[in-house]
Amino acid sequence: MTGSNKLENGQQTSQFGLETQAIRAGHQRTGEGEHGEPIFTTSSFVFENAKEAAARFSGDQPGNVYSRFTNPTVRAFEQRLCAMESGDYAVATASGMAALLTTGLALLKSGDHVVLSRSLFGSTISLFTGIFSRLGVKSSFVELNDIDSWAESITSHTRLLILETPSNPLLELADISQLAELAHSKGVLLVVDNVLCTPVLQRPLELGADIVIHSATKYLDGQGRCIGGAVVTRCEEHYKDLFNALRTGGAAMSPFNAWVFLKGLETLTLRMRAHCKNAFDIATWLETRPEVSRVYYPGLASHPNHQLAVRQQNDLFGGMVSFEVAGGREGAWRVIDNTQLLSITANLGDTRSTITHPATTTHARLSEDERAAAGITEGLIRVSVGHEDVDDLCTDLLRGLSTPS
Ligand SMILES: *Cc1c(COP(=O)(O)O)cnc(C)c1O
């Protein structure tokens, strides 16, 4: 069976705006008449009789069998996110990495080739250079916004192009429509990791992407509580392959986590707008500080991809801000160690602002040359801007900035 994962109420919700879908899509009320979504904490489901069991197992009759395959709470999350990403099918996974793993297992075979942006989440790079490479899938890496390199790297064995836009931590953008056009002209699929933007800022399927990847751990939850992920598509064939890889491979989302993410989606638009506003204010303030040599934020007119961000991201620029201070590692660590409010952690997309030194944490495994090529300098600091009072956040950053070396 393939599960009844098609957005059954798609006809009813597709005419609604994103905020309505975020609250109304997905929940199929039970006979109890509950208003909020229930959590179905059950590993398996029972059948009326042996004949029904056989029909469910063979797939002749749609319905639940086992929560590794389908679960009503998980399905509600899948359908809600699916509606928000304007997809037709979604599978929820145990983590963002499980979403990428499941996508690879579903769509790739030995001998295939993938082209990836050099500035991807570190574990995504390891997944392809380590695990998938061992399974016979070759990878090439290109500069995110160098369209010629993408085109030149595609061979007759290439199956997927994989990217994140904006990138992390330097917040460079790629033109999704342009890359989708390139991919399709060569018979290749475009996979976009939409973790940093969420469907509030950017809906890659509407721009021509074939597969959207999420780590629900970040903004979809939004309060740093649960690990989860999802894959969204418009293609039934790809969905069947994804569903099969998930039910067999087993990287399924727990119903409890799905419920937390359902609650997260309800406030996603409000929270994303608040993240963006705070991040914009902090980026603008940082640009005025003499101690800061460079600010990376797509909302600033000084950002090289600002116009693309305006067009592609719904006039919203995200909750991440990176900046460079003088004094290299010592200067950056001074700012980080003098904070009293910001949390020193690499997680992002939380109500709590977090501060990281990429060169010695998220990008520490790269060689010095690789870091230099990627633009990750020793003076670079990344902030995931949360929902605290902006004045308090600026005061907190100023403590280290204004401390003499
Ligand atoms: C965190 C993250 C992932 C991985 O998600 P997990 O839920 O941690 O497995 C993938 N891509 C991006 C852009 C991320 O930030």
The ligand as an SDF file (V2000), in Angstrom:
LIG
                    3D

 15 15  0  0  0  0  0  0  0  0999 V2000
   19.7730   21.2620   10.7790 C   0  0  0  0  0  0  0  0  0  0  0  0
   19.7720   21.1840    9.3260 C   0  0  0  0  0  0  0  0  0  0  0  0
   19.6640   19.9530    8.6640 C   0  0  0  0  0  0  0  0  0  0  0  0
   19.5800   18.6410    9.4160 C   0  0  0  0  0  0  0  0  0  0  0  0
   18.4600   18.5600   10.2300 O   0  0  0  0  0  0  0  0  0  0  0  0
   18.4060   17.6710   11.5920 P   0  0  0  0  0  0  0  0  0  0  0  0
   16.9900   17.8040   12.0080 O   0  0  0  0  0  0  0  0  0  0  0  0
   19.4120   18.2540   12.5330 O   0  0  0  0  0  0  0  0  0  0  0  0
   18.7670   16.2760   11.1990 O   0  0  0  0  0  0  0  0  0  0  0  0
   19.6570   19.9560    7.2800 C   0  0  0  0  0  0  0  0  0  0  0  0
   19.7570   21.1100    6.5860 N   0  0  0  0  0  0  0  0  0  0  0  0
   19.8740   22.3040    7.1900 C   0  0  0  0  0  0  0  0  0  0  0  0
   19.9790   23.5420    6.3660 C   0  0  0  0  0  0  0  0  0  0  0  0
   19.8930   22.3840    8.5860 C   0  0  0  0  0  0  0  0  0  0  0  0
   20.0230   23.5850    9.1720 O   0  0  0  0  0  0  0  0  0  0  0  0
  1  2  1  0
  2  3  1  0
  2 14  2  0
  3  4  1  0
  3 10  2  0
  4  5  1  0
  5  6  1  0
  6  7  2  0
  6  8  1  0
  6  9  1  0
 10 11  1  0
 11 12  2  0
 12 13  1  0
 12 14  1  0
 14 15  1  0
M  END
$$$$
